[in-house]
Amino acid sequence: MLWFAQAAAAAVIYLGGSGQLAEQAVHSNHGDVGTTMVQLTRRWLGAPYRAFSLDQSPQERLQVDLQGFDCFLLVEQALALARSQTKAGFEEELQNLRYGGQATDYCHRQHYFTSWAQTAIEQGAIRNLNPALAGMTTRQRRLNFMSRHPGSYQPMQQQHNRNCIGQLERNLQVDQSYIPLKALPAVLPKLRNGDIFALVTDIDGLDVTHVGLVERKGNQVNGLHAAPGHGVIRSPDLVRYGRSIDNVIGMSFFRPLGAKQ
């Protein structure tokens, strides 16, 4: 794994002061992963929302931005930082989460949350909480939104990206577990700081439309997340927030796990 970590480090691009922020974050990791993720995200409150930030370069690269986020990158980078004790370890964690341990390439990037989560489960980075929660249901979901809406993604203007994403999505079907909206209040006592939530959608071709972190304050369960038009925010009452978003039919929950020593 040493060669792999060095390869990831050689390709990483830190935007702005993100390199120093990453160094500070990993050196302050002493608690459990979920608590650390919440502590990190509280520091990021007020940071701007940056949509499609990974797509701004014509060439795919392992990019880190800890000063502006979209919802997915906030969760992914918080998880990678919280599981790491060194900057090089963070870079390796991020490479594994974002690209499934494969080369840094647009077609290897985990574009759909359910696929990302399954890879993270296989890597021992998270655990699927849904089977242990009351009211869980499952569905089979065909994921092909990107190939059906290539104009929404800058890298999809390149023919080779359209071809490879189209090939990947031709038979991309996942089993997705989630908690329906009406059952959410009953599962709140089971959630911990740093658990990952995902808003499950009925939009054709998609699995989820938004992700974030659970924050507990006594009996109050909030959401910490990066929201368009708002940046990194705290949404009091996670259930109320989920019910306020169009096309949401429920939530999925995942628990971050510590790295093996």
N, C-alpha and C positions, 0 to 999 in steps of 0.2 A: 504493500500500500504506500510505501514511501515514494516510489516513483510517481504514483498517481497523484499524491498530494502535491509534489513538486510541479507536475504538469499543470494541475489546476491553478497553482499559485502563479505560474509564469503567464497565464492567460487572463488573470483577473484584472478588471478595470474598476477602480474606486473613484466615484464622482465626488467632487468637492472635498470636504473634510471627512469623508466616510471611512477612509483608512484608519485615521486616528480614533474615530468613534468606535470602530470595530475592535481595535486594540484595547481600548478602555473597557469595552463591554465584556470581552472574554476574560480579562484579568479580574473582573469583579464578580464572576460567577461562583457563588458558594452555596446557594440554596437549590431546591428542586427545580426542575426545568419549567414547569408551569408558572410557578411564582416568579422566576426570573423573566419569563416572557412578558408577564404583566408589568413588572417593574420597568423593563425596557420600553414597552409601549406607552406607559405613563410619561416617560421622558420625551416621547415623540409627539405627545398631544400638541396640536396646533401646527404640526408640520404640513406642508401643502400636499394636495392630491396631484399625482402625476400619472396621467393615463398613458398606457402603451409605452412606458419609458424604455423597455427593453428593445423596442422596435425602431428606435431613432437612428441607430447605426446601420449602414448597408450590410455590415458583416456581423454575424452573431458573435457575442463575446460574453464571458462570465462577468456580469456587471453588478456592482454593489452601490446602492444609493440609500444612505441612512439619514437623509435630510428631506426626502420627499418620497411618497409611496402611492401605489395603488393597493387595493385590499389584499390581493394575492401575495404581492411582494412583502407587505408588512408581516403577514403570518409566516411566510417561508423564511425570511431573513431573521425574524425573531426566534424561530425554532432552531435554525442553524447556529445562531449566536449562543443561545442558551444551552445547547448541547456540546459546546466547544470550550476548551481551556486555552487554546492558542489561536492566533490569527490564521496560521496555516491549516489548523484543524477546522476552523470555520469555513475556509475556502473549499476544503474537501467535502464538508457536510453540505454546503450550498450546491456544489457540483452534483453530488449524488441526488439531492432532492429535486433540483431543477431539471436535470437531464438524465435522471435514472442511472447515473454512473457511466453514461455513454459520452461520446464526443460532444463538444459545445457546438450545437448545430440547431437551427430553427426546427427541423423536423424531429429532433430528439427532445426538444423542450416539452415539458409536461403542460400542455395547454388546457386540459380539462381537469377540474379539481378531483373528480372521482378516480381518474387514472393516477394523478399525483398522489392521492391518499393511499391507493393500493400499493404504489411503489414505496411510499414512506413506511407503510405497515410491514412490507417485506424486508425493509432495511432496519426494522426495529426502532424507528424514530417516533411512531405514534401507534395508538391502539384504537380500534373502532369501538366506540361506546354504545352504539345503537342497539346491538343485540341484548344488552343488559338493562335497557330502559323500557318502561311500560309504554305500550301503545305502538311499538315499532311496526312499520310495514316495509315492504320491499317492492321494487319495480325493476323491470328490465328497460334500459334506456339506450336508444340509438343516438350516438354522438356524431353529428355531421354538420354542425352549425358553421364551422369555418369554411369548409369546402363549398357550402351553399351560399355563403356571403363573403366571397374573397375580397370584395371592395372595402370591407370594414377593417382590413388588416394590411398595413403597409408592406410587410415582407411578402405577402401573397401576390404582390404585383410582379414578382419574379417567377418566371415560368417553372423553374425547378422546385420552388417551394409549393406552388399550386399542385404540381404533379405528386410530390411526396405526401403532402397533407391529404390530397384526394385519395391516394392509395391507402394511407393509414386509416382513413375514415370509412373506407368502402365497407368494411365489416366490423366497425368499432361499436360494440354493444357491451354495456356494463350492467351488473346487478347492483342496484343502489338501495341502501337501507336508510330510512329516515323516520322522524317522529312527526306525524301530522300536526298542523297548527292547534287543533282542539285538544291534543294530548300534551302539549308543551308544559303547561303549568305543573303537571304532576311529576315531571322529570327534573325540575329545577333543583330540588334538594340533592340530587346525585351529582351535580356539576361542581367543578373545582376551578380555582384560578388558573388561567392559561389553557383550559380546554378550548379546542378549536370548534367554532360553529360555522356551518355553511347553509345558506338559504337555498332550499330546493325549489326548483322552478318547473312550471308546466310549459315553458316556451319550447317549441319543437326544436329538437337537435341539441339542446343544452341540458346539463345536469344541475348546475347551481349558477346563481348570478352574483353571489357576494359571499365573502368569508370574513371572519374576524375572530376575536378572542373573548372568552368569558371572563368577566371580572366579578368576584364576589365581594360584597360589603355587608357582612352579617347575612341577613335573609334576602337582601337585595341582590339580584343578578343583572348585571349590565353587560353591554357589548362594547369592546374597544376595537375600532376598525378605521380604515381609511375610506372616506365616502366622497364621491364626486361633488364638487362645489363646496365642500366643507373641510377637507383634509382629514387628519387623524383626530378622531373625536371619541367621546364616551356617549353612548346612547343608554340612558337610564331605562330599566325595565326591558330586558331582551325580548320577552314574548311580545310586548306591545310593539316594539320596533319591527319584529319579523312580520307581524300581522299588518303593518302599515305599508309594506312594499308590494307593488303590483306583481302578479303572477306567482307569488310564493305560496307553496302548498304545505311546507313544513321545514324542518331543520335536521341536519345531520351533525353529530358530535364526535370528536376524536380527542383522545388524551395524549399529550406529548410525553415521551419517555426519555429517561437519561441515557447517555451514551455508555456503552460497555467499557469498563476499565481494563 
